[in-house]
Structures are given as structure tokens and as C-alpha cells.
Amino acid sequence: MFFRREKPHVVTFDERLSALAKLDVRSAKKASGKAALMRGECAAVVSEKDGSYSIDPAGVVLGDEIGELVDGGNQKYWMTPSGRKQAAQAEQLKALHAFLEDVRETFGLTSLYNEGLGSVNALHLYDRVKDRDRGAPQRPWEKVGV
């Protein structure tokens, strides 16, 4: 007797996008293996490269841009690439967390422990870690030549 093994079905990018439609997530395919996802005011861009997926920017829609979560020390806010800021509200953070969990589950991405606890900040922009995300900070006693 010959035993035949069925080939495992590899889920395509389009099939994953259609699975998200069942979760009330709207998707718009962009060029070069990217898709913009949106549910309510939450949005993300998912990209595919060599069969692996990544969520590039994720946050809340502000105008025609996606505002990423930034920790300002005493307050969290959304900041767009053009510099527009808006204070983050608890309902927005809960909605973004649920949205990202659905997207990660659909695309088979790993959910990390710290992401499961709540929202993760894109940047930390408060005085004690100023310029941390941009390389070595300038110390107060080091003056820039005039």
C-alpha cells in the first residue's frame, strides 16, 4: 500500500486579509506586498517579505496619517510622522490593543509578553531619556561649537 501525504495548505497573504474581513477589519492592498488595515480609528500597515509578515506602523488615524503611541513621561499621546500630536485616551488604547491582537493572530505573528500586558510605545520622549532613540544624547556640559 502506498500512503500519500497531503500537501499542507500554505495560507496566502490575500487569504489572511479576507480572514480579517470577518473580524470587521477593512483592508486596502498597496504595492509591493503591503496592505493598510483599519478598524474603527485604529490602523496598521502589514508587509510581507519572503513569507514572513511584519506590522510596521500601528496606531490611530489622525487625518490621513497613522499616529504612533509616544510616552511623554506624564502623558501618552499619538504623534504622526509630520509632527501632529493628540492626547491618547484609554478607549483608544484598549481598541488598539484588541485590534493588534486580532491582526497578530490572523497573520501568525508572535505576541510578546509585554505586548500582551498593554500598549507598547513607539518612542519615549521625556526629559530623562531625551534623544535616547536617536543615538547618544548631548550632555549639558558638552557645548556645541558656535
Phi, psi and omega per residue, in radians:
M1 nan 2.536 3.102
F2 -1.889 2.275 3.103
F3 -1.767 2.223 3.130
R4 -1.906 2.295 3.072
R5 -1.669 2.346 3.090
E6 -1.310 2.460 3.093
K7 -1.229 2.344 3.099
P8 -1.189 2.452 3.137
H9 -1.408 2.128 3.095
V10 -1.570 2.092 -3.098
V11 -1.302 2.238 -3.103
T12 -1.496 2.950 3.127
F13 -1.065 -0.751 -3.140
D14 -1.147 -0.641 3.106
E15 -1.166 -0.639 3.100
R16 -1.188 -0.661 3.094
L17 -1.138 -0.676 3.114
S18 -1.229 -0.510 3.059
A19 -1.186 -0.568 3.092
L20 -1.209 -0.480 3.124
A21 -1.099 -0.505 3.091
K22 -1.220 -0.322 3.126
L23 -1.751 0.357 3.137
D24 1.116 0.532 3.092
V25 -1.797 2.119 3.081
R26 -1.487 2.495 3.141
S27 -2.312 2.537 3.065
A28 -2.309 2.037 -3.098
K29 -1.310 2.358 3.079
K30 -1.890 3.077 3.112
A31 -1.244 2.808 3.031
S32 1.033 0.786 3.009
G33 1.220 0.537 3.085
K34 -2.108 2.670 3.093
A35 -2.501 2.421 3.065
A36 -1.634 2.241 -3.123
L37 -1.992 2.543 -3.115
M38 -2.660 2.369 3.001
R39 -2.491 2.081 -3.064
G40 1.126 -2.197 3.096
E41 -1.759 0.058 3.121
C42 -1.553 2.492 -3.128
A43 -2.555 2.722 3.096
A44 -2.716 2.787 3.046
V45 -2.061 2.152 3.137
V46 -1.897 2.339 3.118
S47 -2.152 2.591 3.134
E48 -2.040 2.314 3.072
K49 -2.531 2.046 3.119
D50 0.955 0.710 3.090
G51 1.429 -0.031 3.074
S52 -1.921 2.652 -3.043
Y53 -2.072 2.625 3.061
S54 -2.532 2.567 3.085
I55 -1.773 1.942 -3.052
D56 -1.399 -1.583 3.037
P57 -1.613 2.450 3.065
A58 -2.438 2.422 -3.133
G59 3.020 -2.532 -3.086
V60 -1.957 2.499 3.139
V61 -1.312 2.163 3.054
L62 -2.170 1.803 -3.063
G63 1.251 -2.091 3.098
D64 -1.969 0.330 3.131
E65 -2.159 2.869 3.068
I66 -1.741 2.114 3.103
G67 -1.569 2.156 3.128
E68 -1.570 2.696 -3.095
L69 -1.327 2.259 -3.138
V70 -2.207 2.401 3.091
D71 -1.684 2.032 -3.134
G72 -1.712 0.268 -3.137
G73 1.660 -1.206 -3.138
N74 -1.754 -0.090 -3.114
Q75 -2.717 2.576 3.029
K76 -1.758 2.491 3.125
Y77 -2.557 2.875 3.096
W78 -1.670 2.385 3.117
M79 -2.344 2.256 3.134
T80 -1.550 2.879 3.088
P81 -1.037 -0.481 3.133
S82 -1.428 -0.111 3.082
G83 1.792 0.022 3.116
R84 -1.225 2.377 -3.111
K85 -2.136 2.583 3.051
Q86 -2.620 2.399 -3.127
A87 -1.103 2.422 3.119
A88 -1.473 2.398 3.112
Q89 -1.919 2.732 -3.078
A90 -1.046 -0.693 3.139
E91 -1.105 -0.658 3.118
Q92 -1.161 -0.717 -3.141
L93 -1.143 -0.719 3.102
K94 -1.133 -0.742 3.136
A95 -1.137 -0.714 3.121
L96 -1.142 -0.716 3.129
H97 -1.074 -0.814 3.126
A98 -1.133 -0.705 3.134
F99 -1.085 -0.830 -3.115
L100 -1.178 -0.595 3.083
E101 -1.128 -0.716 3.100
D102 -1.122 -0.725 3.142
V103 -1.162 -0.792 3.130
R104 -1.065 -0.749 -3.129
E105 -1.133 -0.732 -3.115
T106 -1.161 -0.668 -3.119
F107 -1.571 0.002 3.087
G108 1.256 0.484 3.124
L109 -1.489 2.689 3.137
T110 -1.336 2.311 3.031
S111 -1.690 2.061 -3.115
L112 -1.437 2.766 -3.068
Y113 -1.020 -0.823 -3.089
N114 -1.186 -0.499 3.073
E115 -1.283 -0.525 3.119
G116 -1.258 -0.413 3.132
L117 -1.318 -0.488 -3.105
G118 2.930 -2.753 -3.069
S119 -1.361 2.508 3.111
V120 -1.907 2.350 -3.078
N121 -1.435 2.505 3.042
A122 -1.327 -0.666 -3.128
L123 -2.430 2.738 3.001
H124 -2.096 1.930 -3.061
L125 -2.119 1.087 3.036
Y126 -2.183 2.938 -2.878
D127 -0.990 -0.648 -3.054
R128 -1.325 -0.357 3.099
V129 -2.162 0.522 3.140
K130 -1.034 2.340 3.137
D131 1.156 0.230 3.120
R132 -1.090 -0.674 -3.091
D133 -1.432 -0.051 -3.112
R134 -1.993 0.311 -3.123
G135 1.855 -2.744 -3.095
A136 -1.230 2.258 3.127
P137 -1.308 2.690 3.070
Q138 -1.421 2.269 -3.141
R139 -1.464 2.618 -3.081
P140 -1.033 -0.564 -3.096
W141 -1.455 -0.149 3.079
E142 -1.651 1.911 -3.114
K143 -1.646 2.472 3.084
V144 -1.380 2.349 3.141
G145 -1.063 2.402 -3.096
V146 -1.602 nan nan
